[in-house]
């Protein structure tokens, strides 16, 4: 809500487009005054009359929309994207990837982010090919749905951030690999966060038997400030994997090394600039171009670079109007990312603001975070932050890391802290000043799932990090809400959730929010999915956010759904193996309407772009 209100106020929005069901929810709730002042329009009830359409003349310089940044290092800012920026970037994507009317795209990315909007909606419209879209929550519930959709619709293009591939490797079970075919998938783009060579290796190894080819991987680089794409690889070439000496990298110097060496850090190339796009590497202090094989800030210029931030002239000048100090060359976009060019290939090494400098050496937080998460099985992947603080005029390292759900009840914190200290000392030659272990879902993240290191650092400094607990004490279950049916259902749901999270049911309080367990939004979706299958009823993906306590949830299910105890299997019948099966089961849930529409498209002439439409 905080982010939404910030965007509404910054954009000076007058109208909000929504759907009938969401509008009904808004009208019956208490919402912020800034939202009630908007004119709300339910788009699914509008009857469009072509005769009333008024064409508005625009130029390439005309503002098309504001694309709000994810805010991984600060508050969201509205990037002013012009019609010229969009057209240029669409040409760049088409030329780099080689899309044609024969292409087919499957995607789950949020449409309020640049990769989802520009890549999954506007690109198919621009070229004229089918785009099959599924809600992000459908992917998060069961990642295999993404792969099954690619198989079902014979997609040629699909992708997402690196974590999406990691999630598939982790969640998809071996026995589920027999019934789908990924051989049509010839371009699997990977961007929006650091691309890890190990992820590419593990994903291609796991799904090779399903027809996936390692050569399909397509690392790329871009951001909202460049509309979307800035650099991309050669579709006909394998990903560029390079080993560099970690010690030299800490000194901003690039020395090639063997990938197998223990002194090596492995980096993945993100392609090259195309068309009129220029990428240079600049010393962020002297504002002059770096020498070859030196790390510096990535600066970009070209037709895809936006004009600036909405109503932020100072930030616009600092970010979009950078000039080289010695030659006066520019203007360039200062990306805030660090990287280097090697044989024309761009390698991204980290964020300028996030680099940790201790005793004159540069340390990239994502490298430390990766070492930490691998140090002990009790630690969650992609849920840690490393940063430095000043203590007695000295920079010291702080590590904040979430713990896995299954280890919360019986966490050996001394063992975990020892493992973290050991790995950071051995692999990075650093001494950690403070280690903070968090409950799952506690670390600050952007709406797209990126760790907000600066926000995490600030919370650490001001002491506002939430759910910092290692308690082994067991809460006593209070008396639930009155009513025998509701009471019995509450007990069954409590046992089910406890089994799902692998925790003691006595630690679950009927009248406290389940989010107090640190489940986070992703785990909330997974819990609701398991309850949907367990109770054999249809419940909304947002239900747990509306009724966050078991008492509230049970009362709602009885009163609204008329649920009775006989609808549920007894607690004794619910074995652990059955719960495992519930987590592993993954049936694609794309609507019948999409399937029927796609069958019609399948018989259409793919060259007829008016017939080829994206389905949501």
DRENLUMNU-494164 format. One record per residue (C-alpha): x, y, z. Coordinates in steps of 0.02 Angstrom, whole numbers, plus 50000, padded with zeros to 5 digits. Layout:
// residues N
{X X	Y Y	Z Z}
...
This chain:
// residues 616
{X 50000	Y 50000	Z 50000}
{X 50143	Y 50118	Z 50042}
{X 50219	Y 50094	Z 49870}
{X 50051	Y 50110	Z 49782}
{X 50010	Y 50273	Z 49870}
{X 50183	Y 50342	Z 49831}
{X 50155	Y 50307	Z 49646}
{X 49978	Y 50380	Z 49647}
{X 50040	Y 50540	Z 49726}
{X 50198	Y 50555	Z 49621}
{X 50107	Y 50524	Z 49456}
{X 49964	Y 50640	Z 49506}
{X 49845	Y 50504	Z 49448}
{X 49662	Y 50549	Z 49415}
{X 49590	Y 50382	Z 49357}
{X 49618	Y 50202	Z 49410}
{X 49578	Y 50057	Z 49293}
{X 49525	Y 49896	Z 49379}
{X 49402	Y 49750	Z 49368}
{X 49227	Y 49728	Z 49436}
{X 49280	Y 49605	Z 49572}
{X 49423	Y 49713	Z 49635}
{X 49314	Y 49869	Z 49630}
{X 49184	Y 49781	Z 49739}
{X 49319	Y 49740	Z 49866}
{X 49380	Y 49921	Z 49867}
{X 49205	Y 49990	Z 49892}
{X 49170	Y 49882	Z 50045}
{X 49335	Y 49917	Z 50131}
{X 49415	Y 50064	Z 50211}
{X 49550	Y 50125	Z 50093}
{X 49669	Y 50270	Z 50097}
{X 49594	Y 50440	Z 50055}
{X 49712	Y 50463	Z 49908}
{X 49633	Y 50308	Z 49827}
{X 49452	Y 50357	Z 49861}
{X 49480	Y 50522	Z 49770}
{X 49523	Y 50431	Z 49608}
{X 49392	Y 50395	Z 49476}
{X 49381	Y 50205	Z 49471}
{X 49337	Y 50121	Z 49305}
{X 49300	Y 49934	Z 49289}
{X 49370	Y 49895	Z 49117}
{X 49280	Y 49727	Z 49099}
{X 49110	Y 49815	Z 49093}
{X 49153	Y 49947	Z 48963}
{X 49064	Y 49926	Z 48796}
{X 49181	Y 50004	Z 48670}
{X 49108	Y 50096	Z 48522}
{X 49232	Y 50111	Z 48377}
{X 49136	Y 50262	Z 48313}
{X 49181	Y 50358	Z 48471}
{X 49368	Y 50326	Z 48458}
{X 49467	Y 50487	Z 48440}
{X 49642	Y 50472	Z 48368}
{X 49769	Y 50581	Z 48456}
{X 49921	Y 50634	Z 48357}
{X 50086	Y 50597	Z 48441}
{X 50269	Y 50622	Z 48398}
{X 50417	Y 50512	Z 48445}
{X 50451	Y 50636	Z 48586}
{X 50273	Y 50621	Z 48658}
{X 50260	Y 50541	Z 48830}
{X 50183	Y 50367	Z 48818}
{X 50183	Y 50314	Z 49001}
{X 50278	Y 50321	Z 49165}
{X 50369	Y 50159	Z 49206}
{X 50403	Y 50156	Z 49392}
{X 50568	Y 50080	Z 49445}
{X 50572	Y 49935	Z 49566}
{X 50662	Y 50037	Z 49696}
{X 50797	Y 49911	Z 49741}
{X 50910	Y 50052	Z 49802}
{X 50783	Y 50188	Z 49840}
{X 50605	Y 50249	Z 49824}
{X 50514	Y 50215	Z 49659}
{X 50538	Y 50346	Z 49524}
{X 50432	Y 50369	Z 49368}
{X 50537	Y 50345	Z 49210}
{X 50466	Y 50452	Z 49069}
{X 50454	Y 50331	Z 48922}
{X 50414	Y 50410	Z 48753}
{X 50334	Y 50333	Z 48599}
{X 50504	Y 50347	Z 48515}
{X 50586	Y 50251	Z 48658}
{X 50458	Y 50110	Z 48640}
{X 50476	Y 50097	Z 48451}
{X 50666	Y 50098	Z 48463}
{X 50669	Y 49965	Z 48597}
{X 50545	Y 49855	Z 48503}
{X 50657	Y 49863	Z 48350}
{X 50807	Y 49822	Z 48459}
{X 50722	Y 49670	Z 48537}
{X 50657	Y 49606	Z 48369}
{X 50828	Y 49623	Z 48288}
{X 50924	Y 49546	Z 48435}
{X 50808	Y 49399	Z 48465}
{X 50749	Y 49370	Z 48287}
{X 50563	Y 49366	Z 48325}
{X 50442	Y 49340	Z 48180}
{X 50258	Y 49302	Z 48156}
{X 50302	Y 49119	Z 48183}
{X 50363	Y 49153	Z 48360}
{X 50258	Y 49103	Z 48511}
{X 50284	Y 49175	Z 48685}
{X 50231	Y 49109	Z 48855}
{X 50252	Y 49221	Z 49007}
{X 50205	Y 49245	Z 49190}
{X 50299	Y 49407	Z 49229}
{X 50202	Y 49549	Z 49312}
{X 50135	Y 49672	Z 49184}
{X 50177	Y 49822	Z 49294}
{X 50363	Y 49789	Z 49269}
{X 50458	Y 49834	Z 49112}
{X 50503	Y 49655	Z 49066}
{X 50321	Y 49598	Z 49074}
{X 50246	Y 49750	Z 48988}
{X 50376	Y 49785	Z 48853}
{X 50429	Y 49605	Z 48823}
{X 50269	Y 49504	Z 48846}
{X 50134	Y 49625	Z 48786}
{X 50206	Y 49758	Z 48671}
{X 50334	Y 49649	Z 48580}
{X 50203	Y 49519	Z 48522}
{X 50089	Y 49662	Z 48466}
{X 50234	Y 49749	Z 48377}
{X 50289	Y 49593	Z 48280}
{X 50120	Y 49505	Z 48270}
{X 50135	Y 49337	Z 48358}
{X 50036	Y 49247	Z 48497}
{X 50075	Y 49283	Z 48679}
{X 50002	Y 49165	Z 48810}
{X 50005	Y 49249	Z 48982}
{X 49976	Y 49173	Z 49153}
{X 49964	Y 49265	Z 49320}
{X 50127	Y 49278	Z 49418}
{X 50042	Y 49194	Z 49567}
{X 50006	Y 49040	Z 49460}
{X 50193	Y 49020	Z 49429}
{X 50238	Y 49052	Z 49611}
{X 50111	Y 48923	Z 49670}
{X 50181	Y 48788	Z 49557}
{X 50331	Y 48833	Z 49448}
{X 50300	Y 48679	Z 49340}
{X 50148	Y 48768	Z 49268}
{X 50266	Y 48884	Z 49174}
{X 50357	Y 48737	Z 49095}
{X 50195	Y 48645	Z 49055}
{X 50126	Y 48799	Z 48970}
{X 50283	Y 48812	Z 48864}
{X 50259	Y 48629	Z 48817}
{X 50072	Y 48643	Z 48783}
{X 50079	Y 48799	Z 48674}
{X 50247	Y 48755	Z 48592}
{X 50324	Y 48919	Z 48647}
{X 50483	Y 48976	Z 48561}
{X 50521	Y 49120	Z 48682}
{X 50503	Y 49133	Z 48871}
{X 50606	Y 49182	Z 49020}
{X 50625	Y 49287	Z 49177}
{X 50747	Y 49333	Z 49314}
{X 50878	Y 49207	Z 49370}
{X 50776	Y 49158	Z 49524}
{X 50638	Y 49086	Z 49413}
{X 50755	Y 48953	Z 49345}
{X 50820	Y 48918	Z 49520}
{X 50641	Y 48893	Z 49581}
{X 50607	Y 48765	Z 49444}
{X 50764	Y 48668	Z 49487}
{X 50713	Y 48666	Z 49670}
{X 50525	Y 48636	Z 49659}
{X 50497	Y 48523	Z 49507}
{X 50509	Y 48340	Z 49557}
{X 50596	Y 48207	Z 49448}
{X 50435	Y 48106	Z 49427}
{X 50350	Y 48259	Z 49349}
{X 50470	Y 48270	Z 49203}
{X 50394	Y 48134	Z 49094}
{X 50243	Y 48224	Z 49023}
{X 50305	Y 48383	Z 48942}
{X 50417	Y 48433	Z 48797}
{X 50528	Y 48589	Z 48799}
{X 50609	Y 48561	Z 48630}
{X 50517	Y 48708	Z 48550}
{X 50594	Y 48830	Z 48677}
{X 50741	Y 48902	Z 48582}
{X 50763	Y 49066	Z 48676}
{X 50762	Y 49069	Z 48867}
{X 50805	Y 49247	Z 48916}
{X 50880	Y 49281	Z 49087}
{X 50895	Y 49458	Z 49154}
{X 50841	Y 49587	Z 49283}
{X 50960	Y 49519	Z 49417}
{X 51134	Y 49438	Z 49419}
{X 51141	Y 49290	Z 49300}
{X 51228	Y 49142	Z 49382}
{X 51324	Y 49015	Z 49280}
{X 51281	Y 48879	Z 49406}
{X 51095	Y 48912	Z 49379}
{X 51112	Y 48890	Z 49190}
{X 51207	Y 48728	Z 49218}
{X 51085	Y 48653	Z 49343}
{X 50928	Y 48700	Z 49247}
{X 50990	Y 48632	Z 49081}
{X 51051	Y 48473	Z 49166}
{X 50884	Y 48441	Z 49252}
{X 50774	Y 48475	Z 49100}
{X 50884	Y 48407	Z 48960}
{X 50779	Y 48249	Z 48958}
{X 50627	Y 48357	Z 48920}
{X 50709	Y 48428	Z 48765}
{X 50780	Y 48588	Z 48840}
{X 50942	Y 48644	Z 48759}
{X 51079	Y 48739	Z 48852}
{X 51105	Y 48841	Z 48693}
{X 50931	Y 48917	Z 48719}
{X 50992	Y 49021	Z 48867}
{X 50999	Y 49205	Z 48824}
{X 51074	Y 49318	Z 48959}
{X 51033	Y 49501	Z 48933}
{X 51043	Y 49670	Z 49022}
{X 50927	Y 49818	Z 49037}
{X 50817	Y 49922	Z 49151}
{X 50666	Y 50036	Z 49155}
{X 50778	Y 50185	Z 49114}
{X 50822	Y 50104	Z 48946}
{X 50638	Y 50058	Z 48915}
{X 50690	Y 49875	Z 48931}
{X 50835	Y 49799	Z 48833}
{X 51009	Y 49878	Z 48829}
{X 51124	Y 49734	Z 48781}
{X 51090	Y 49559	Z 48717}
{X 51186	Y 49409	Z 48654}
{X 51194	Y 49316	Z 48490}
{X 51048	Y 49195	Z 48479}
{X 51156	Y 49072	Z 48383}
{X 51297	Y 49070	Z 48511}
{X 51313	Y 48988	Z 48681}
{X 51311	Y 49099	Z 48837}
{X 51480	Y 49180	Z 48869}
{X 51552	Y 49113	Z 49032}
{X 51713	Y 49193	Z 49095}
{X 51825	Y 49160	Z 49243}
{X 51918	Y 49306	Z 49324}
{X 52032	Y 49313	Z 49475}
{X 51925	Y 49361	Z 49625}
{X 52068	Y 49452	Z 49711}
{X 52102	Y 49562	Z 49560}
{X 51916	Y 49595	Z 49538}
{X 51913	Y 49667	Z 49714}
{X 52040	Y 49794	Z 49653}
{X 51931	Y 49836	Z 49500}
{X 52052	Y 49743	Z 49387}
{X 52008	Y 49602	Z 49266}
{X 52128	Y 49455	Z 49249}
{X 52063	Y 49301	Z 49158}
{X 52079	Y 49135	Z 49247}
{X 52025	Y 48955	Z 49234}
{X 51845	Y 48926	Z 49286}
{X 51894	Y 48775	Z 49390}
{X 52017	Y 48874	Z 49498}
{X 51969	Y 48907	Z 49679}
{X 52032	Y 49085	Z 49658}
{X 51911	Y 49117	Z 49516}
{X 51746	Y 49208	Z 49513}
{X 51636	Y 49152	Z 49369}
{X 51539	Y 49288	Z 49277}
{X 51410	Y 49276	Z 49137}
{X 51410	Y 49392	Z 48987}
{X 51253	Y 49493	Z 48954}
{X 51282	Y 49526	Z 48770}
{X 51327	Y 49678	Z 48668}
{X 51242	Y 49842	Z 48621}
{X 51154	Y 49848	Z 48452}
{X 51086	Y 49979	Z 48331}
{X 51136	Y 50153	Z 48394}
{X 51155	Y 50098	Z 48577}
{X 51324	Y 50137	Z 48655}
{X 51392	Y 50061	Z 48815}
{X 51550	Y 50126	Z 48900}
{X 51635	Y 50089	Z 49066}
{X 51673	Y 50244	Z 49170}
{X 51768	Y 50279	Z 49330}
{X 51627	Y 50342	Z 49443}
{X 51744	Y 50460	Z 49536}
{X 51849	Y 50538	Z 49396}
{X 51705	Y 50525	Z 49268}
{X 51830	Y 50469	Z 49135}
{X 51828	Y 50308	Z 49033}
{X 51911	Y 50160	Z 49115}
{X 52060	Y 50074	Z 49039}
{X 52031	Y 49906	Z 48958}
{X 52004	Y 49763	Z 49080}
{X 51950	Y 49881	Z 49219}
{X 51787	Y 49879	Z 49318}
{X 51684	Y 50039	Z 49319}
{X 51508	Y 50107	Z 49309}
{X 51406	Y 50058	Z 49156}
{X 51349	Y 50210	Z 49055}
{X 51225	Y 50194	Z 48911}
{X 51163	Y 50307	Z 48770}
{X 51044	Y 50276	Z 48625}
{X 50866	Y 50290	Z 48565}
{X 50796	Y 50176	Z 48701}
{X 50860	Y 50286	Z 48844}
{X 50716	Y 50383	Z 48922}
{X 50719	Y 50571	Z 48946}
{X 50717	Y 50569	Z 49136}
{X 50615	Y 50549	Z 49295}
{X 50441	Y 50625	Z 49311}
{X 50448	Y 50789	Z 49409}
{X 50625	Y 50756	Z 49471}
{X 50740	Y 50878	Z 49380}
{X 50889	Y 50854	Z 49496}
{X 50882	Y 50663	Z 49489}
{X 50858	Y 50675	Z 49300}
{X 51013	Y 50781	Z 49280}
{X 51118	Y 50668	Z 49391}
{X 51063	Y 50505	Z 49308}
{X 51016	Y 50543	Z 49127}
{X 51131	Y 50690	Z 49085}
{X 51305	Y 50626	Z 49127}
{X 51455	Y 50687	Z 49026}
{X 51635	Y 50625	Z 49020}
{X 51743	Y 50750	Z 49113}
{X 51893	Y 50744	Z 48996}
{X 51812	Y 50736	Z 48823}
{X 51640	Y 50809	Z 48859}
{X 51559	Y 50659	Z 48775}
{X 51376	Y 50629	Z 48816}
{X 51243	Y 50636	Z 48874}
{X 51243	Y 50461	Z 48949}
{X 51130	Y 50368	Z 49069}
{X 51221	Y 50323	Z 49230}
{X 51151	Y 50151	Z 49268}
{X 51223	Y 50134	Z 49443}
{X 51282	Y 49960	Z 49394}
{X 51463	Y 49904	Z 49394}
{X 51539	Y 49799	Z 49257}
{X 51671	Y 49780	Z 49124}
{X 51687	Y 49750	Z 48938}
{X 51789	Y 49603	Z 48876}
{X 51804	Y 49575	Z 48688}
{X 51649	Y 49683	Z 48667}
{X 51544	Y 49578	Z 48789}
{X 51467	Y 49665	Z 48940}
{X 51488	Y 49582	Z 49111}
{X 51389	Y 49652	Z 49257}
{X 51475	Y 49632	Z 49426}
{X 51362	Y 49725	Z 49549}
{X 51281	Y 49886	Z 49605}
{X 51387	Y 50042	Z 49631}
{X 51296	Y 50091	Z 49791}
{X 51306	Y 49914	Z 49863}
{X 51492	Y 49882	Z 49845}
{X 51573	Y 49845	Z 50014}
{X 51745	Y 49923	Z 50036}
{X 51843	Y 49854	Z 50184}
{X 52028	Y 49887	Z 50206}
{X 52037	Y 49960	Z 50030}
{X 51967	Y 49805	Z 49946}
{X 51803	Y 49797	Z 49851}
{X 51685	Y 49656	Z 49898}
{X 51525	Y 49623	Z 49802}
{X 51380	Y 49587	Z 49920}
{X 51300	Y 49458	Z 49804}
{X 51459	Y 49353	Z 49814}
{X 51457	Y 49355	Z 50004}
{X 51270	Y 49321	Z 50007}
{X 51291	Y 49170	Z 49893}
{X 51427	Y 49099	Z 50006}
{X 51320	Y 49126	Z 50161}
{X 51163	Y 49043	Z 50092}
{X 51263	Y 48889	Z 50043}
{X 51352	Y 48877	Z 50210}
{X 51211	Y 48787	Z 50302}
{X 51053	Y 48694	Z 50249}
{X 50950	Y 48796	Z 50374}
{X 50972	Y 48955	Z 50270}
{X 50853	Y 49013	Z 50132}
{X 50917	Y 49045	Z 49956}
{X 50908	Y 49221	Z 49883}
{X 50853	Y 49290	Z 50053}
{X 51008	Y 49371	Z 50124}
{X 51092	Y 49541	Z 50125}
{X 51272	Y 49590	Z 50156}
{X 51324	Y 49770	Z 50188}
{X 51447	Y 49872	Z 50288}
{X 51424	Y 49995	Z 50430}
{X 51547	Y 50116	Z 50508}
{X 51600	Y 50073	Z 50686}
{X 51733	Y 50180	Z 50770}
{X 51784	Y 50253	Z 50600}
{X 51804	Y 50079	Z 50527}
{X 51697	Y 49989	Z 50397}
{X 51632	Y 49824	Z 50465}
{X 51533	Y 49685	Z 50382}
{X 51354	Y 49642	Z 50430}
{X 51262	Y 49488	Z 50365}
{X 51073	Y 49475	Z 50375}
{X 50999	Y 49307	Z 50324}
{X 50830	Y 49221	Z 50329}
{X 50810	Y 49045	Z 50398}
{X 50711	Y 48906	Z 50313}
{X 50537	Y 48870	Z 50380}
{X 50578	Y 48691	Z 50423}
{X 50720	Y 48741	Z 50539}
{X 50632	Y 48877	Z 50637}
{X 50568	Y 48765	Z 50778}
{X 50732	Y 48679	Z 50817}
{X 50864	Y 48798	Z 50751}
{X 51041	Y 48771	Z 50812}
{X 51090	Y 48954	Z 50797}
{X 51267	Y 48927	Z 50862}
{X 51300	Y 48799	Z 50726}
{X 51229	Y 48912	Z 50590}
{X 51328	Y 49065	Z 50648}
{X 51487	Y 48960	Z 50653}
{X 51457	Y 48899	Z 50475}
{X 51429	Y 49077	Z 50411}
{X 51584	Y 49144	Z 50497}
{X 51689	Y 49002	Z 50428}
{X 51636	Y 49017	Z 50247}
{X 51654	Y 49207	Z 50241}
{X 51825	Y 49196	Z 50322}
{X 51888	Y 49060	Z 50205}
{X 51813	Y 49120	Z 50040}
{X 51820	Y 49309	Z 50063}
{X 51953	Y 49335	Z 50198}
{X 51832	Y 49443	Z 50296}
{X 51781	Y 49450	Z 50478}
{X 51595	Y 49476	Z 50507}
{X 51552	Y 49605	Z 50639}
{X 51368	Y 49555	Z 50659}
{X 51259	Y 49411	Z 50598}
{X 51070	Y 49432	Z 50606}
{X 50959	Y 49281	Z 50573}
{X 50780	Y 49321	Z 50524}
{X 50617	Y 49227	Z 50511}
{X 50564	Y 49189	Z 50331}
{X 50485	Y 49335	Z 50239}
{X 50567	Y 49468	Z 50348}
{X 50702	Y 49541	Z 50237}
{X 50655	Y 49699	Z 50139}
{X 50622	Y 49664	Z 49955}
{X 50556	Y 49759	Z 49805}
{X 50392	Y 49712	Z 49721}
{X 50492	Y 49611	Z 49596}
{X 50583	Y 49512	Z 49731}
{X 50751	Y 49600	Z 49733}
{X 50837	Y 49618	Z 49901}
{X 50837	Y 49800	Z 49959}
{X 51010	Y 49807	Z 50037}
{X 51004	Y 49993	Z 50076}
{X 50834	Y 49975	Z 50161}
{X 50896	Y 49823	Z 50256}
{X 51050	Y 49919	Z 50312}
{X 50943	Y 50064	Z 50372}
{X 50828	Y 49948	Z 50469}
{X 50980	Y 49868	Z 50550}
{X 51048	Y 50038	Z 50601}
{X 50885	Y 50103	Z 50673}
{X 50844	Y 49935	Z 50755}
{X 50681	Y 49907	Z 50660}
{X 50717	Y 49738	Z 50582}
{X 50566	Y 49632	Z 50622}
{X 50549	Y 49449	Z 50675}
{X 50728	Y 49431	Z 50735}
{X 50693	Y 49275	Z 50839}
{X 50768	Y 49107	Z 50883}
{X 50644	Y 49059	Z 51016}
{X 50621	Y 48874	Z 51052}
{X 50478	Y 48904	Z 51172}
{X 50309	Y 48835	Z 51124}
{X 50153	Y 48941	Z 51132}
{X 49999	Y 48866	Z 51208}
{X 49854	Y 48856	Z 51086}
{X 49718	Y 48975	Z 51150}
{X 49535	Y 48933	Z 51147}
{X 49473	Y 48964	Z 50969}
{X 49315	Y 49056	Z 50920}
{X 49151	Y 48987	Z 50985}
{X 49050	Y 48863	Z 50886}
{X 49082	Y 48678	Z 50873}
{X 49096	Y 48674	Z 50683}
{X 49211	Y 48825	Z 50675}
{X 49310	Y 48759	Z 50822}
{X 49333	Y 48588	Z 50743}
{X 49378	Y 48662	Z 50574}
{X 49505	Y 48777	Z 50656}
{X 49590	Y 48627	Z 50735}
{X 49596	Y 48535	Z 50568}
{X 49665	Y 48688	Z 50475}
{X 49794	Y 48715	Z 50613}
{X 49855	Y 48535	Z 50597}
{X 49859	Y 48548	Z 50408}
{X 49961	Y 48709	Z 50408}
{X 50078	Y 48641	Z 50542}
{X 50109	Y 48486	Z 50434}
{X 50136	Y 48594	Z 50281}
{X 50264	Y 48705	Z 50369}
{X 50337	Y 48558	Z 50466}
{X 50313	Y 48645	Z 50634}
{X 50233	Y 48597	Z 50800}
{X 50045	Y 48634	Z 50790}
{X 50053	Y 48694	Z 50970}
{X 50158	Y 48840	Z 50912}
{X 50015	Y 48906	Z 50805}
{X 49899	Y 49033	Z 50889}
{X 49720	Y 49030	Z 50821}
{X 49699	Y 49216	Z 50851}
{X 49865	Y 49281	Z 50786}
{X 49907	Y 49318	Z 50606}
{X 49990	Y 49173	Z 50517}
{X 50111	Y 49300	Z 50446}
{X 50182	Y 49312	Z 50623}
{X 50258	Y 49142	Z 50584}
{X 50360	Y 49230	Z 50450}
{X 50276	Y 49139	Z 50306}
{X 50286	Y 49283	Z 50182}
{X 50174	Y 49309	Z 50030}
{X 50246	Y 49165	Z 49926}
{X 50220	Y 49038	Z 50064}
{X 50044	Y 49109	Z 50096}
{X 50001	Y 49070	Z 49915}
{X 50070	Y 48893	Z 49935}
{X 49969	Y 48866	Z 50095}
{X 49809	Y 48922	Z 50010}
{X 49844	Y 48808	Z 49862}
{X 49865	Y 48660	Z 49980}
{X 49706	Y 48706	Z 50075}
{X 49611	Y 48720	Z 49911}
{X 49658	Y 48542	Z 49866}
{X 49637	Y 48477	Z 50044}
{X 49465	Y 48553	Z 50075}
{X 49406	Y 48524	Z 49895}
{X 49337	Y 48701	Z 49877}
{X 49381	Y 48853	Z 49773}
{X 49459	Y 48992	Z 49877}
{X 49539	Y 49153	Z 49820}
{X 49728	Y 49171	Z 49811}
{X 49711	Y 49327	Z 49922}
{X 49603	Y 49246	Z 50057}
{X 49743	Y 49231	Z 50184}
{X 49780	Y 49416	Z 50167}
{X 49596	Y 49455	Z 50202}
{X 49576	Y 49329	Z 50346}
{X 49752	Y 49309	Z 50415}
{X 49709	Y 49214	Z 50575}
{X 49648	Y 49034	Z 50582}
{X 49498	Y 49092	Z 50685}
{X 49446	Y 49217	Z 50551}
{X 49481	Y 49096	Z 50410}
{X 49380	Y 48955	Z 50489}
{X 49233	Y 49069	Z 50524}
{X 49235	Y 49131	Z 50344}
{X 49240	Y 48955	Z 50271}
{X 49093	Y 48898	Z 50378}
{X 48985	Y 49053	Z 50351}
{X 49022	Y 49089	Z 50167}
{X 49059	Y 48915	Z 50097}
{X 48949	Y 48817	Z 50217}
{X 49096	Y 48703	Z 50250}
{X 49060	Y 48559	Z 50369}
{X 49180	Y 48443	Z 50458}
{X 49125	Y 48295	Z 50354}
{X 49195	Y 48385	Z 50202}
{X 49369	Y 48365	Z 50274}
{X 49471	Y 48210	Z 50305}
{X 49514	Y 48181	Z 50487}
{X 49681	Y 48237	Z 50553}
{X 49728	Y 48057	Z 50583}
{X 49702	Y 48016	Z 50399}
{X 49818	Y 48152	Z 50341}
{X 49988	Y 48072	Z 50333}
{X 50151	Y 48160	Z 50300}
{X 50173	Y 48069	Z 50135}
{X 50005	Y 48136	Z 50076}
{X 50063	Y 48311	Z 50118}
{X 50220	Y 48285	Z 50016}
{X 50113	Y 48231	Z 49870}
{X 50009	Y 48388	Z 49884}
{X 50164	Y 48494	Z 49868}
{X 50228	Y 48393	Z 49720}
{X 50065	Y 48386	Z 49624}
{X 50066	Y 48515	Z 49485}
{X 49925	Y 48523	Z 49360}
{X 49926	Y 48669	Z 49240}
{X 49781	Y 48785	Z 49274}
{X 49763	Y 48892	Z 49119}
{X 49583	Y 48940	Z 49088}
{X 49474	Y 48847	Z 48964}
{X 49439	Y 49010	Z 48874}
{X 49624	Y 49034	Z 48835}
{X 49639	Y 48856	Z 48775}
{X 49489	Y 48873	Z 48659}
{X 49549	Y 49040	Z 48592}
{X 49720	Y 48970	Z 48560}
{X 49647	Y 48824	Z 48464}
{X 49564	Y 48952	Z 48351}
{X 49729	Y 49043	Z 48332}
{X 49816	Y 48881	Z 48293}
{X 49709	Y 48861	Z 48138}
{X 49732	Y 49041	Z 48085}
{X 49859	Y 49108	Z 47964}
{X 50001	Y 49167	Z 48076}
{X 50045	Y 49301	Z 47950}
{X 49877	Y 49383	Z 47980}
{X 49931	Y 49491	Z 48128}
{X 49752	Y 49550	Z 48159}
{X 49703	Y 49370	Z 48201}
{X 49853	Y 49337	Z 48311}
{X 49819	Y 49410	Z 48482}
{X 49893	Y 49386	Z 48655}
{X 49781	Y 49297	Z 48780}
{X 49776	Y 49347	Z 48964}
